[in-house]
Amino acid sequence: MSTMLYSATMSLDGFIAGPGGDMSWLTEHLGPNPEVDELIGEIGALLVGNRTFRGDDPHRGTPKEGKPFGGGWSGPQFVLTHDVPESSVPDVTFVGDLESAVTAAMTAAGDKYVNVLGAQVARQCLEAGVLDEIYLCVAPVLLGDGVRLFDHPGGAEVKLERIGLTQMPHVTNILMRVVH
């Protein structure tokens, strides 16, 4: 059975993207990270939000642009959207509702991770009770504004249990389990 994992790199003040979804701030924090490289090998499928799928890319203007983890991963992607493009995209399935997207991604992932990309999809997975773990790379930068890791004004408190912590030269990696 798959594990649903939300992964992101976050600024110390809680933003995963700058204003308007700008990801250019992330480029300098993408140095070698053996723990992330190992994690990428354990991913069987991606569940991606529409904004993330069509959004800004820290690899913009390079051969890595538009590729999951800068080309470090390939496999089935399930994009949660109500705006399906007219032309198909290799290895990408567009799905209109969360339950179908989660089911399809978990089936495709087998016993590996379904990696959730995108703050809104992660929030929906958390609210639906299907998110199991959160993996954060915390970058030593304050963005001041942008897209928050988790934003749900008036939402309920979510309990987390830290199950991993490592320090890299350019980020701190934290793995947490969602306590259901």
Phi and psi in degrees as a GROMACS rama.xvg file:
@    title "Ramachandran Plot"
@    xaxis  label "Phi"
@    yaxis  label "Psi"
@TYPE xy
-70.6128  156.56  SER-2
-110.68  131.801  THR-3
-87.2725  118.879  MET-4
-123.458  127.589  LEU-5
-98.4164  123.377  TYR-6
-124.163  145.312  SER-7
-164.395  158.405  ALA-8
-102.284  133.259  THR-9
-127.798  143.636  MET-10
-71.97  161.458  SER-11
-61.0033  -25.2213  LEU-12
-93.1704  14.6279  ASP-13
93.7188  15.9647  GLY-14
-105.977  137.474  PHE-15
-101.004  -12.4734  ILE-16
-149.323  154.069  ALA-17
-79.802  -173.506  GLY-18
-53.743  137.138  PRO-19
70.4257  14.3745  GLY-20
84.1039  11.4378  GLY-21
-60.2873  123.143  ASP-22
-107.267  5.09165  MET-23
-62.6035  -28.0619  SER-24
-60.6607  -26.8797  TRP-25
-74.2915  -25.9421  LEU-26
-50.6897  -46.5572  THR-27
-72.3328  -8.42441  GLU-28
-104.941  12.0692  HIS-29
-98.1012  28.3232  LEU-30
-65.7571  -177.909  GLY-31
-55.3331  135.123  PRO-32
-147.709  88.1631  ASN-33
-55.7412  -32.7971  PRO-34
-66.7232  -41.183  GLU-35
-67.7936  -41.0307  VAL-36
-58.4  -40.9663  ASP-37
-65.6546  -43.1472  GLU-38
-60.9112  -42.0788  LEU-39
-57.9606  -36.381  ILE-40
-67.7728  -15.9163  GLY-41
-98.4506  5.63998  GLU-42
-92.2812  128.043  ILE-43
-102.249  -23.1033  GLY-44
-160.856  158.501  ALA-45
-113.58  140.862  LEU-46
-114.729  111.938  LEU-47
-120.388  138.293  VAL-48
-75.4198  153.702  GLY-49
-60.1731  -43.6219  ASN-50
-63.0197  -40.4634  ARG-51
-67.5468  -43.7979  THR-52
-61.1311  -40.8657  PHE-53
-98.4459  3.53694  ARG-54
-86.8994  -166.239  GLY-55
-67.3837  158.666  ASP-56
-135.906  127.663  ASP-57
-64.6217  -13.9264  PRO-58
-99.9491  16.3466  HIS-59
-53.0163  133.236  ARG-60
83.8213  6.04068  GLY-61
-121.308  167.483  THR-62
-62.8279  -15.7121  PRO-63
-84.2422  -8.54658  LYS-64
-58.8787  134.49  GLU-65
80.6049  1.97444  GLY-66
-105.881  133.731  LYS-67
-55.9124  131.933  PRO-68
53.9558  38.6454  PHE-69
62.3889  25.8515  GLY-70
96.5418  1.04258  GLY-71
-79.0745  -6.52248  GLY-72
-142.746  144.743  TRP-73
-142.435  148.944  SER-74
157.026  -168.252  GLY-75
-72.221  135.192  PRO-76
-121.276  139.485  GLN-77
-120.735  115.161  PHE-78
-102.856  121.383  VAL-79
-82.5608  113.248  LEU-80
-159.951  155.254  THR-81
-105.713  1.92344  HIS-82
-118.826  76.5659  ASP-83
-75.3091  128.461  VAL-84
-67.8621  156.622  PRO-85
-69.7198  -35.3893  GLU-86
-101.18  148.432  SER-87
-77.0944  158.867  SER-88
-123.465  128.155  VAL-89
-54.9574  136.363  PRO-90
64.2482  12.7044  ASP-91
-119.604  128.932  VAL-92
-115.73  128.187  THR-93
-94.7205  128.877  PHE-94
-127.153  139.324  VAL-95
-90.8164  -12.0883  GLY-96
-140.883  152.034  ASP-97
-60.9352  -47.1339  LEU-98
-58.7707  -45.8343  GLU-99
-65.4913  -40.097  SER-100
-64.4599  -44.6618  ALA-101
-63.2261  -46.2941  VAL-102
-59.2889  -47.6828  THR-103
-64.2693  -43.3711  ALA-104
-65.8408  -41.2661  ALA-105
-66.3  -38.4792  MET-106
-63.4984  -45.8992  THR-107
-65.6853  -34.319  ALA-108
-75.7026  -22.4774  ALA-109
64.1086  -123.334  GLY-110
-97.6616  13.1271  ASP-111
-98.4763  -179.852  LYS-112
-71.4089  144.314  TYR-113
-97.7729  114.238  VAL-114
-93.3594  119.462  ASN-115
-87.306  128.02  VAL-116
-121.938  121.729  LEU-117
120.649  128.825  GLY-118
-63.0267  -41.2609  ALA-119
-68.678  -41.1947  GLN-120
-66.6166  -40.4084  VAL-121
-60.8052  -42.9049  ALA-122
-61.9283  -42.6696  ARG-123
-63.3402  -40.87  GLN-124
-64.4315  -40.5571  CYS-125
-63.408  -45.6224  LEU-126
-64.8459  -31.9917  GLU-127
-81.5175  -6.07872  ALA-128
77.8285  19.853  GLY-129
-106.689  -6.04224  VAL-130
-83.3624  126.957  LEU-131
-100.779  -41.0212  ASP-132
-140.753  157.173  GLU-133
-129.662  126.94  ILE-134
-115.602  118.333  TYR-135
-118.917  137.977  LEU-136
-106.815  113.694  CYS-137
-95.403  116.748  VAL-138
-90.0665  144.457  ALA-139
-80.8572  71.2934  PRO-140
-153.129  148.944  VAL-141
-111.534  120.444  LEU-142
-90.5256  -30.6426  LEU-143
83.3249  -24.4935  GLY-144
-164.871  159.188  ASP-145
139.826  -149.28  GLY-146
-94.3138  119.966  VAL-147
-75.4883  153.178  ARG-148
-56.4493  -46.4447  LEU-149
-144.712  118.147  PHE-150
-132.807  111.522  ASP-151
-149.916  78.8186  HIS-152
-54.293  130.876  PRO-153
79.745  1.46621  GLY-154
-73.8516  166.855  GLY-155
-79.1624  153.669  ALA-156
-64.9597  141.8  GLU-157
-117.572  121.951  VAL-158
-83.8713  135.984  LYS-159
-128.192  150.723  LEU-160
-121.215  122.189  GLU-161
-72.3724  126.824  ARG-162
-121.398  -2.37471  ILE-163
-162.777  144.809  GLY-164
-153.539  121.585  LEU-165
-138.365  148.295  THR-166
-107.345  124.343  GLN-167
-109.25  165.673  MET-168
-59.9097  -30.554  PRO-169
-115.889  -6.59507  HIS-170
-154.595  163.957  VAL-171
-113.09  125.659  THR-172
-93.5104  131.896  ASN-173
-131.781  127.053  ILE-174
-112.243  126.73  LEU-175
-128.775  146.224  MET-176
-99.4854  136.931  ARG-177
-78.7877  125.986  VAL-178
-88.8274  110.07  VAL-179
